[in-house]
Amino acid sequence: MQGDITAETSDAIVNAANGHLVHAGGLAAAIVRRGGRIIQHESEEWIRVHGTVPHAHPAWTSGGQLPAKYVIHAVGPVWGDGDEDHKLTAAVNGSLEVADQLNCSSVSLPAISTGIFGFPKERAARIIFDSIKKYFSQNETGIKFVRLVLFDESTIDAFLKTWRVDNGS
């Protein structure tokens, strides 16, 4: 769906984060603006205790003043850094694992890495769709609902095109 992920009422929303959890721009900054500085403070504490966040093991904080209970901070790949497909798969899978560990029944995901990290949107769409499908086929999960919340028209167009091609529609 097209929308603002910070308004989602899912148990958890996923933030497209950087490994240091400095929420200075893009989606991360919007989450802190709407959810409050507590999210940045909890992120700083996470880094102090656990160190930088790897692709496969997202961090999480409370949702602060957001409707969501939690924010899962997934570190997607920067396009051009190498092994991007694997890193994006790991970020999506890790986000769903964290949602399960937090006993979430619903989670909202953005188009991880397709903004300032430059990942091609259609390629990211295919990886995100495949990762979600694979997670549900290989895991016993309490997650009942995954919503992809996409911000702009070009991202929606890329995801819909990929969905249609991959599903013969």
Secondary structure, 3 states (H helix, E strand, C coil): CECCHHHCCCCEEEEEECCCCCCCCHHHHHHHHHHCHHHHHHHHHHHHHHCCCCCCCCEEEECCCCCCCEEEEEECCCCCCCCHHHHHHHHHHHHHHHHHHCCCCEEEECCCCCCCCCCCHHHHHHHHHHHHHHHHHHCCCCCCEEEECECCHHHHHHHHHHHHHHCCC
